[in-house]
Amino acid sequence: MTDAPPGLRLAIVDAIVLQRIDPAKNMHRFYRLGIAPDLFGRWCLVAEWGRIGRAGRLRSTVFDDMAQAMEALVRQRRLKERRGYVAR
């Protein structure tokens, strides 16, 4: 297998997985946040959420630089932690 050209190497730079589990409420949720470069030199905050063990929903938000994407990731993580999610 050959390596992809540098512009096509897409990898999540920073990823966080949060979970919220409450058996009494039959709640088994996950929330995954990551940052990845796009093909145009911008940065995407990728959020995936859903029930643990199932395919999740995806949302991607584009930022001009990595610092903005990291700030958004930290804000989203704090919001989810206030709602009871914990890092796994």
C-alpha positions in Angstrom: 0.0 0.0 0.0 1.4 3.4 -0.9 1.2 6.5 1.3 -1.4 9.2 0.4 -0.1 12.6 -0.6 0.5 14.9 2.4 -2.6 17.0 1.5 -4.8 13.9 1.6 -3.7 12.6 5.0 -6.8 13.3 7.1 -6.4 12.4 10.8 -8.1 13.6 13.9 -5.6 15.6 15.8 -7.3 15.7 19.1 -10.2 13.4 20.2 -12.2 13.2 23.4 -14.8 10.6 24.2 -17.4 11.5 26.8 -20.1 9.2 28.2 -23.3 9.6 30.2 -24.6 6.4 31.7 -27.7 6.2 34.0 -29.2 2.7 34.1 -32.2 3.9 36.1 -33.2 6.1 33.1 -32.0 3.6 30.4 -29.5 6.2 29.4 -26.3 5.0 27.6 -25.0 8.0 25.6 -21.6 8.9 24.1 -20.3 12.2 22.7 -17.1 12.3 20.7 -15.2 15.5 19.8 -12.3 15.7 17.5 -10.4 18.2 15.3 -9.2 17.3 11.8 -7.8 19.3 8.9 -9.8 19.5 5.7 -8.6 19.5 2.2 -8.5 23.3 2.0 -6.2 24.0 4.9 -9.0 24.8 7.4 -9.8 22.9 10.6 -13.0 21.0 11.4 -14.5 20.3 14.8 -16.1 17.0 14.3 -18.8 16.0 16.8 -20.4 12.5 16.9 -23.1 11.6 19.4 -25.6 8.8 20.1 -26.4 5.7 22.1 -23.4 3.6 23.1 -23.1 0.6 20.7 -25.0 2.3 17.9 -23.9 4.5 15.0 -23.9 8.1 16.0 -24.9 11.3 14.3 -22.2 13.6 12.9 -21.8 17.3 12.8 -18.7 19.1 11.4 -18.0 22.8 11.9 -15.2 24.5 9.9 -12.7 27.0 11.4 -10.0 29.1 9.8 -7.3 28.0 12.3 -6.7 25.3 14.8 -6.8 27.7 17.8 -10.4 28.5 17.0 -11.3 24.9 16.6 -9.7 24.0 20.0 -11.6 26.8 21.7 -14.8 25.4 20.4 -13.9 21.9 21.4 -13.1 23.1 25.0 -16.5 25.0 25.1 -18.4 22.0 23.9 -16.6 19.6 26.3 -17.4 21.9 29.3 -21.1 22.1 28.2 -21.4 18.3 28.1 -19.6 17.9 31.4 -22.0 20.3 33.0 -24.8 18.0 31.7 -23.3 14.9 33.4 -21.0 13.5 30.7 -17.6 12.2 31.9 -14.4 11.4 30.0 -13.7 7.8 29.2 
